[in-house]
Amino acid sequence: MKFAPKTTVSLLINCMLALAVVVLGFELLMEHFYVETQVTSMSRYAGKLQASADFGNGVRRFYRPTLASDTNARSAFTGEREEGVEVWSWTYYSASWMVCLIDQADKASAEAFADTYNAQMRNFIKNPAKYDPHGEAATQSAD
């Protein structure tokens, strides 16, 4: 089978474009994995430290991740209580005009922060003796 020069060039260009799409797709997948693991790891660390600082300052609250309705939304008391403790919103923002990757990372970050903060705060409330004012408790497991 003999190909015409135009067909060969067109086929070659299409193959190159397909390869570029595959490479970019792989790159996005790896970026998503990296962002998700790094963002959640940092958020867990921040949640643990914030719970320790709050407990030391007499603050007793839990957080619930909440999608912000606008850019002026801030964390606030929801009016609910859980185990006798105030439940506050922990806002995260939607970047719907941007790539979905950013939305997923922002939501994952808020969930990781709130989950770790709440676990650490529950641990301190149930076992106040585990709280160390010198900060060692912030590096201990929230189990």
N, C-alpha and C positions, 0 to 999 in steps of 0.2 A: 504494500500500500504506500503510495507516494503522497506526501502532504504538500500542499501549496505553501509558498513562503508566508503568506498572510496568516494562514491557519496555524502554522508552526509558531509564529511570533505570538499570536493570540493565545495559543495553548500554553506557551512558556510564561507569558505574563499572568495568566490565570493561575498557573501552578505556583508562581512566586507570591501572588496575593494570598492564595490559600495557605501557604507556608507561613506567611506573615501573620495571618489571623490565628493560626494554631499557636505560634510563638507568643503572640500578645495574650491569648487566652490563658496559656500556661503562666505567663508573667503575672496576670491578674489573679490567678488562683494562688500563686505563691505570695503575692502581696497581701491578699486576704488572710491567708494563714499567718503571716508575719504580724500584720496589724492586730488580728484577733488575739494572738497569744501575748504580744507585748502589751497591748492596751489592757487586757483583763489582768495580767500579772501586776502591772503598775496600779491598777484600780484596787485590787485586793490589798496590796501593801498600804495604799492611802486609806482605805476603809478601816484597816486594822489600827493604824496610827491615829486616825480621827476618833475612833471609838475609845481608845485609851485616853486621849486628850479630853474628850467630852466627859467621860466618866470621872476623871480626875478633877474636872471643873464643876462637877455636880449635875451635869446634863444627863438626863435619861430619856432617850427617844429611840425609835426605830425609823428606818427609811423605807419608802416604797418607790421604786422607779416609776416616773410619770412623764409621759411625752408632753413637752411644753406646748401650750396652745399658741403662744407668740413669743417673740424674743425678749419680752419684759418679764416673763414668768420666772419666779424664783422659788426655792424650797420654802415650804410653809406647812404649818400644822393642818392636817386634813380634817380635824374634828373627831377622829377615831382614836380609840385606844386598843392596844393589844397587850394582854398580860398586865394591865394597869399602867402601861407606858404609852406616851403620846406617839402617834404615827405621823411622820412628816413625809411630804413628797420630796423625792430627789429627782429633779428635772433633768431631762436630756432633750436635745433639740433635733428636729428632723431637717436634713439637708436635701429635701426632695428635688431641688433643682440641680443637685450634684449627683455624683455616682452613688449607687446603692451601697457601695463598700463603706462609705463614710457613715451612713445611717446605721448600718449593722455594727460598726465599731463603736459608735456613740451609745447605742442601746446596750451592747455587750459590756461596755465600760460602766454604765450606770447600774446594770444588774450585778456585776461583779463587786462594785463598791458597796451597794446596799446589802447584798447577801453577806459579805464579809463583815461589814460594820455591824449588822444585826446579830450575827453569830457571836462576835466578840462582845457586844454590849450584853447579850443574854448571858454569856459566860460570866461577865463581871457582876451582873445583877444577881445571878444565882449563887455565885461564889466570890463575894467581895474580897476575900483574902487573896485571890489570884491576881488582884490588881496591884501592880508595882508602880509607885509614883516616879520611879527612876527610868521608866520606859521599857524595862525588860519584857513586860507583859505584851507589848506591841509586837514582839517578834515571836511570841509563842503561838502555838496552834489554837484556833478558836473552837476546837472540839469540846 
